[in-house]
Amino acid sequence: MTCKGCASPGRGIVIATCRQCQLRDIALGPWFHKSMRAGRLMAEYIAQLRPLGDDIKAAHEQVKAAAVAAQTGVPA
C-alpha cells in the first residue's frame, strides 16, 4: 500500500515515516541539485542522506532514482 504522499506526489505531501517520500523530498530539494551541478556531494546534501542509513552512496543512488521518477512521472 502506498502512503498519501506517494499516492499524490505532485501535491507536495511528504510523510515523514515513508522512505519514498523522504527520497522524493530530498530529490526535489536544493542541496541535491547543487550537488549535481557541482559534480560532488555537498556537505548539506550528505547531512540529508545520513538519516537514510550508513551507506551514503546507496542513499544517493535512491535519491537519483527518485529525481528521475519525479521528472518523468514513472515510479522508481
Backbone as CSV, one residue per row, in Angstrom:
resi,resn,N_x,N_y,N_z,CA_x,CA_y,CA_z,C_x,C_y,C_z
1,MET,0.848,-1.186,0.000,0.000,0.000,0.000,0.889,1.242,0.000
2,THR,0.495,2.233,-0.754,1.253,3.470,-0.780,0.681,4.448,0.229
3,CYS,1.521,5.347,0.675,1.066,6.369,1.613,0.373,7.482,0.826
4,LYS,-0.214,8.427,1.537,-0.904,9.549,0.886,0.056,10.403,0.071
5,GLY,1.276,10.535,0.547,2.267,11.326,-0.182,2.665,10.671,-1.495
6,CYS,2.876,9.361,-1.470,3.262,8.636,-2.682,2.091,8.507,-3.648
7,ALA,0.887,8.448,-3.106,-0.297,8.345,-3.959,-0.522,9.619,-4.761
8,SER,-0.103,10.758,-4.232,-0.256,12.051,-4.916,1.046,12.844,-4.816
9,PRO,2.116,12.366,-5.478,3.419,13.014,-5.318,3.467,14.456,-5.802
10,GLY,2.620,14.842,-6.702,2.627,16.201,-7.219,2.011,17.223,-6.288
11,ARG,1.398,16.771,-5.223,0.745,17.688,-4.294,1.666,18.187,-3.186
12,GLY,2.883,17.708,-3.146,3.834,18.184,-2.153,3.649,17.598,-0.765
13,ILE,2.903,16.502,-0.668,2.712,15.849,0.624,3.901,14.936,0.878
14,VAL,4.515,15.078,2.047,5.638,14.227,2.434,5.307,13.597,3.779
15,ILE,5.238,12.287,3.790,5.001,11.540,5.026,6.369,11.183,5.613
16,ALA,6.655,11.698,6.790,7.993,11.565,7.395,8.427,10.120,7.605
17,THR,7.493,9.223,7.793,7.846,7.823,8.044,7.937,7.001,6.757
18,CYS,7.713,7.614,5.617,7.752,6.921,4.324,9.092,7.192,3.637
19,ARG,9.850,6.149,3.401,11.169,6.307,2.776,11.047,6.923,1.382
20,GLN,10.094,6.488,0.583,9.936,7.034,-0.765,9.613,8.530,-0.716
21,CYS,8.804,8.939,0.230,8.512,10.368,0.401,9.787,11.132,0.773
22,GLN,10.568,10.556,1.674,11.822,11.199,2.076,12.762,11.345,0.888
23,LEU,12.885,10.266,0.097,13.763,10.305,-1.071,13.294,11.353,-2.066
24,ARG,11.993,11.398,-2.327,11.439,12.375,-3.267,11.666,13.801,-2.769
25,ASP,11.465,14.009,-1.474,11.642,15.337,-0.889,13.084,15.813,-1.056
26,ILE,14.034,14.938,-0.795,15.450,15.285,-0.961,15.759,15.522,-2.436
27,ALA,15.222,14.660,-3.309,15.482,14.773,-4.749,14.967,16.086,-5.326
28,LEU,13.935,16.630,-4.751,13.356,17.872,-5.250,13.934,19.105,-4.548
29,GLY,14.810,18.865,-3.589,15.360,19.964,-2.796,16.611,20.581,-3.392
30,PRO,17.003,21.714,-2.856,18.128,22.472,-3.419,19.488,21.798,-3.258
31,TRP,19.710,21.056,-2.171,21.048,20.502,-1.949,21.365,19.378,-2.910
32,PHE,20.382,18.598,-3.289,20.602,17.565,-4.310,20.997,18.231,-5.623
33,HIS,20.254,19.247,-6.027,20.538,19.916,-7.296,21.878,20.650,-7.268
34,LYS,22.211,21.262,-6.162,23.520,21.917,-6.049,24.649,20.898,-6.132
35,SER,24.457,19.732,-5.519,25.456,18.669,-5.580,25.616,18.162,-7.006
36,MET,24.507,18.009,-7.719,24.584,17.526,-9.098,25.302,18.544,-9.989
37,ARG,25.009,19.813,-9.800,25.682,20.858,-10.585,27.171,20.932,-10.247
38,ALA,27.512,20.728,-8.976,28.903,20.802,-8.536,29.697,19.552,-8.918
39,GLY,29.005,18.460,-9.199,29.688,17.213,-9.537,30.270,16.501,-8.330
40,ARG,29.775,16.859,-7.155,30.223,16.210,-5.911,29.113,16.329,-4.882
41,LEU,29.172,15.493,-3.879,28.158,15.527,-2.825,28.508,16.630,-1.837
42,MET,27.663,17.632,-1.765,27.859,18.762,-0.861,27.597,18.309,0.581
43,ALA,28.211,18.970,1.545,28.064,18.611,2.959,26.604,18.656,3.402
44,GLU,25.871,19.648,2.937,24.463,19.782,3.328,23.623,18.627,2.770
45,TYR,23.958,18.201,1.564,23.257,17.066,0.952,23.587,15.776,1.694
46,ILE,24.849,15.585,2.026,25.249,14.398,2.792,24.515,14.369,4.126
47,ALA,24.348,15.535,4.757,23.610,15.600,6.030,22.165,15.136,5.843
48,GLN,21.574,15.411,4.683,20.217,14.935,4.417,20.191,13.424,4.185
49,LEU,21.258,12.877,3.634,21.320,11.447,3.343,21.582,10.605,4.589
50,ARG,22.292,11.127,5.560,22.687,10.348,6.744,21.520,9.651,7.452
51,PRO,20.380,10.312,7.657,19.272,9.623,8.343,18.695,8.445,7.543
52,LEU,19.044,8.342,6.265,18.537,7.256,5.438,19.338,5.971,5.602
53,GLY,20.464,6.046,6.298,21.273,4.854,6.535,22.757,5.160,6.429
54,ASP,23.562,4.183,6.785,25.017,4.360,6.810,25.640,4.381,5.415
55,ASP,24.984,3.776,4.442,25.523,3.690,3.094,25.090,4.925,2.292
56,ILE,25.914,5.961,2.339,25.604,7.234,1.683,25.488,7.049,0.169
57,LYS,26.370,6.236,-0.406,26.322,6.018,-1.862,25.000,5.372,-2.274
58,ALA,24.548,4.395,-1.515,23.275,3.729,-1.839,22.110,4.706,-1.698
59,ALA,22.121,5.509,-0.655,21.063,6.502,-0.458,21.076,7.512,-1.599
60,HIS,22.271,7.921,-2.027,22.399,8.865,-3.139,21.797,8.260,-4.412
61,GLU,22.066,6.998,-4.677,21.505,6.331,-5.859,19.980,6.291,-5.787
62,GLN,19.450,6.060,-4.597,17.996,6.043,-4.422,17.398,7.432,-4.648
63,VAL,18.087,8.465,-4.197,17.616,9.837,-4.414,17.656,10.161,-5.900
64,LYS,18.720,9.741,-6.593,18.785,9.989,-8.032,17.626,9.301,-8.750
65,ALA,17.294,8.085,-8.351,16.162,7.377,-8.954,14.856,8.105,-8.657
66,ALA,14.729,8.633,-7.448,13.530,9.389,-7.081,13.433,10.675,-7.898
67,ALA,14.567,11.286,-8.210,14.573,12.503,-9.024,14.088,12.201,-10.435
68,VAL,14.556,11.092,-11.001,14.104,10.691,-12.337,12.609,10.400,-12.318
69,ALA,12.167,9.693,-11.286,10.734,9.374,-11.172,9.894,10.635,-11.039
70,ALA,10.389,11.608,-10.296,9.649,12.862,-10.114,9.552,13.627,-11.433
71,GLN,10.592,13.554,-12.237,10.602,14.281,-13.509,9.793,13.577,-14.589
72,THR,9.805,12.259,-14.574,9.139,11.506,-15.629,7.740,11.055,-15.275
73,GLY,7.452,11.023,-13.976,6.153,10.531,-13.527,6.100,9.011,-13.452
74,VAL,7.238,8.357,-13.703,7.316,6.904,-13.633,7.922,6.525,-12.293
75,PRO,7.202,5.756,-11.473,7.724,5.398,-10.143,9.087,4.728,-10.201
76,ALA,9.915,5.049,-9.203,11.271,4.484,-9.122,11.244,3.027,-8.734
